[in-house]
Amino acid sequence: MDSASPNDVAGDHHTYVVECSDGTYYTGYTTDVERRVAEHNDGTAAKYTRGRRPVELVHVETYDSQSEAMQREYAIKQLRRGQKERLVRDGTEAPDVA
């Protein structure tokens, strides 16, 4: 029996990073990246981004399940600033070099 829920459409789960107007990064999960970025810019999404508009989409990763995408969201949120910058720039979060 398949354990995936009906909402788990392959490739329909995204982890995204937006850069806020103050230069900070916000990471989130969505099933519709375009809609979610518009919500951030309308001020109807996360409280964090409301006072930091406009936001710009700078990184997206796509996953087959909500669980995978949300695990990745958590992992990105744990990265240090330099690692997030590297992820946005190069697509990898290699460790910071002292």
Helices and strands as residue ranges (DSSP letters): E 13-19, E 25-30, H 33-42, H 47-50, E 56-63, H 66-77, H 81-90
